[in-house]
Amino acid sequence: MKIFSYITLYVVLTAGISGDLYAISRYEILYSTQQKREAAEVEISIIDNRLKIKNALVGSKLEIYSIVGVKVFETEIKYSSGEYVLNLAKGYYIVRLKDTVRKIVIR
């Protein structure tokens, strides 16, 4: 989740006692911040029948769908990084983890 905020900077310039040079400048800077846990992108990889997850948000739901849209696997993420053994037939699947969606192939 990105949060955009404004920072306002004031720059004041003066030139000695006489005050010949005086300027006030105001700069507004747009910056974005992210929640600490969402800063790193979720990494999903598969080797044989093992699905590896990195940088996942604890408590989110991991869902795997067949290519025709049938849910074949679901679990709750208990650790930010982990490995899950999948007992699925060879083929193409869609992995969904919160807002991250990836296509995987089990060979």
N, C-alpha and C positions, 0 to 999 in steps of 0.2 A: 504494500500500500504506500503510494507516494503522497507526501504532504508538501505542498508548496507554501512558502512563506516569504515575506518581504523583510529585508533589513534596510533601514534608512541610516545613511551615514551623513554627517554634517562636517564640512571642512571649513574652517575659519582661518583666513589669512589676514594678518595685520602687518604694517610696516612701521614699527617704532612708535614713538610718542605722538608724532605729528598726525598719524592716521591717514597718510596719503593713499595708501593702498588698503582697501578693505573689501573682502569678498566672502560671501557665504555661499557655499555650494551644497546642494543636497543630491545625493545619489541613492536611488532605490535599486537594490540588487535582488533579483529573484533567485532563490536557491531551493533545492529539493532535498528532503531527508527521507530516509526509509527506516522502517522498524528494523531493529538489529537482526532479528532472525530471518527477515526477508531480503537482507542485503545480498546474500549469496544466492545465485540461481540454483535451482534443484537440478541435480545430475541423475540421470537414469541410464543404466547400461545393463546389457544382458549377455551372459556367457553360458552356453548350453541351456540349462533350465533354471539358472540362478539369476534373479533380478537384483541388481545392486542399486541402492538409493543413497544419495549424499545430499546434505543441506536441506533436508525435509523439515517441515514444521511439525513438531511433536503434537499429536492429537488429531492431525488431519487424516483423511481417509484415502487409502490407496485402492483404486479400482482398476480391474482389467476386464476389457470387453473383447469378444470375438469380433472379427471383421464385419459380421452382420448385425452387431449391436447387442448381443446377449452377454450379460455380466457373468463372467466365469470365475472371478476371484475378487475378494474384498477383505481388507484388514485395516486396522487402525495403526497408525505410525506411533511406536512407543519410544524410538530413539531417532535422532536426526540423521544418522547414517546406519544402514543395515543391509542385510542380504536376505532374500526370500527365495525359498525353493518352490518352484512352480511345477505342478504335475499336470501340464497341459500338452495336448497333441501338437505336432509340428504345424506351423502356420503363422499367419499374421495376426497381431493383436494390437489393441489400443490401450495404453496405460494412462490413467488419469490420476493426478495427485494435486488436489486443490485446483489451482488455475493452470497447472502445467499438464499438457497432453502430448504424448509421444507415441509413435508407431514402433512396434518391436517385431522381430522375427525370431521364432523358435525353430531351430533346424535339427 
